[in-house]
Amino acid sequence: MSNHHNRLAVSSEYSAVNYLPATLKTNKSGWLIEYYVENPQTQTLQRKKIRLERLMCRYSSKSEAKRHINNIIIALNMKLSTGWNPYFEGEDSRMYTPISEVCRKYIEETERTQREATVRSYKSFIKIFSEWIEKQKPGIYSSMISHAMIVKFMDHVYFERKSSNGKDISTYTYNGYIKNGSAFFSWMIEKCYCKENHFAKIKKKKTEDKRRVLIPEDYRGIIEEYLKVNNPGFLIMLKLIYAGLIRPKELRMLLVKDLSFAEKQIRIRKEVAKNGRERFVPVSDEILKALLDLGVQNASNNDYIFGRGYKPYTEKLSEARMTKTWIDLRKKLDIPQKMQMYSFRDTGISEMIKNGIDPLSVKQLANHSSLDITTIYTNHADPNLRNIILSKTPNFSHTDSNDN
C-alpha cells in the first residue's frame, strides 16, 4: 500500500482506530484469518476474510502452517493499528480521497486546460464550496458527499450568501453555482473520485430574459471623440469589437504577426478563439491606419497588438485593466450602465443584419456555432428603434402620403 493512502486513512476523521484485530478462525470448511474494519462509505465495521487453503497446502504439518499464519496476523494487526484500511486500495481507492485534495487537483488541471476567465470562475466556486463542505464534514471523502449535502449547500448559497454589492444572490448567480458544481462533479466521475453528479439533480431557477442594450450612434460618437485624444489604442479595440465582432478576450491575445496589411485582415488563432476555430477578420483602411499610428509597424512579431498601455508590447493587457478602463469611461461620459463593453459586439451584429448583410455571413464573422445564436441579437433592446420604425415604415396608402 502506498504512503499516499496511509496518509488519507490517518488524516480522515473516520480513521480513528475503528477495527477489530485479526484472529485465526477454524471451522469445518477450513482455516481463515478474520478481522473487521470500518467501511468509509457506511461508517460501520465490515468483516474481512483471508482464506488459507493454498497456504496450508505448502506445509507438511499444521504447526508449521500456524507459525506462518501467526506472523501474517501480527503484521496485519500492525498495519491496522497505524490506520491502514483495505478500502483505500484497488480500483475504488480514489473514492476515499479527501474532497480538499480533489478540489486542489481540479484547480491544477483547470489552470492547464481552461481559459483565464473560466479558471477564475471555477476557483471562486471551488473556494466557496470546499470551505462550506469542510465546515460541515472536516476531512470528508469525495465519494461520501451526498445529494442532501448539495441541497443544503445550494440553500446556503441562495438564502445566506450575499453578492459583492451586499445584495441577495441573483437567480443567474444561483444557476451559475449549479453549472460550476455540475462541471466539477462530472470531472470527479471521470477521474473516479465519485459515482454520482448530485448537482445535475438540482433544478435551475427560472430567470427573465436578459435584455442587453445596444449602443446607438450618438453614444459611439461621444466615445470616439473622447478616446481619440485620451486613449486611441482602446478606441481601436472598441471599433474591432463593433466592426470585426472580435471578442474582448480574443483582442487581448492578438499578436502583431496575426495582422496582415496586405490582406487587410486579422487572424484569430484557434488557441485564442472562444470555440477553438481559426478565423480571419477583415479590417478597414481606417483601422489599419490607426494601427500604424499606434506604432504596430515598429513592434516585434510576437508582441501583443494591444499590450500594456494599449500599445504593442511584450506583455499583454490584463482583463481587469480593460474592464476598469471601460467602467471609468462610462462614468466619465455618463454612459448608461446597461451599455456594456460587449454591447459593441451586439450592436455590430444587429446593425449588420439590419443593413442587409445576410445572417450567414454575420454568423461566420461572429464565429457563432449556429444561425440561431446570430439571430438572437436581433432581439436586443435598441434605443433608436422608435425613430427607425417611424422614419422607414411605408405609408398605409397614397392618402396617407398626401396627408403628410
C-alpha positions, 0 to 999 in steps of 0.5 A: 500500500502506498504512503499516499493512502496511509496518509488519507486513512490517518488524516480522515476523521473516520480513521480513528482506530475503528477495527477489530484485530485479526484472529485465526478462525477454524471451522469445518470448511477450513482455516481463515484469518478474520478481522473487521474494519470500518467501511468509509462509505457506511461508517460501520465495521465490515468483516474481512476474510483471508482464506488459507487453503493454498497456504496450508497446502505448502506445509507438511504439518499444521504447526508449521502452517500456524507459525506462518499464519501467526506472523501474517496476523501480527503484521496485519494487526500492525498495519491496522493499528497505524490506520491502514484500511483495505478500502483505500486500495484497488480500483475504488481507492480514489473514492476515499480521497479527501474532497480538499485534495480533489478540489486542489487537483481540479484547480491544477488541471483547470489552470492547464486546460481552461481559459483565464476567465473560466479558471477564475470562475471555477476557483471562486466556486471551488473556494466557496464550496470546499470551505462550506463542505469542510465546515460541515464534514472536516476531512470528508471523502469525495465519494461520501458527499451526498445529494442532501449535502448539495441541497443544503449547500445550494440553500446556503448559497441562495438564502445566506450568501450575499453578492459583492454589492451586499445584495441577495444572490441573483437567480443567474448567480444561483444557476451559475453555482449549479453549472460550476458544481455540475462541471466539477462533479462530472470531472470527479466521475471521470477521474473516479473520485465519485459515482454520482453528479448530485448537482445535475439533480438540482433544478435551475431557477427560472430567470427573465430574459436578459435584455442587453442594450445596444449602443446607438450612434450618438453614444459611439460618437461621444466615445470616439471623440473622447478616446481619440485624444485620451486613449486611441489604442482602446478606441481601436479595440472598441471599433474591432469589437463593433466592426470585426465582432472580435471578442474582448478576450480574443483582442487581448491575445492578438499578436502583431504577426496575426495582422496582415496589411496586405490582406487587410485582415486579422487572424484569430488563432484557434488557441485564442478563439472562444470555440477553438476555430481559426478565423480571419477578420477583415479590417478597414483602411481606417483601422489599419491606419490607426494601427500604424499610428499606434506604432504596430509597424515598429513592434516585434512579431510576437508582441501583443497588438494591444499590450500594456498601455494599449500599445504593442508590447511584450506583455499583454493587457490584463482583463481587469485593466480593460474592464476598469478602463471601460467602467471609468469611461462610462462614468466619465461620459455618463454612459448608461450602465446597461451599455456594456463593453460587449454591447459593441459586439451586439450592436455590430451584429444587429446593425449588420443584419439590419443593413442587409448583410445576410445572417450567414455571413454575420454568423461566420464573422461572429464565429457563432456555432449556429444561425440561431445564436446570430439571430438572437441579437436581433432581439436586443433592446435598441434605443433608436428603434422608435425613430427607425420604425417611424422614419422607414415604415411605408405609408398605409396608402397614397392618402396617407402620403398626401396627408403628410 
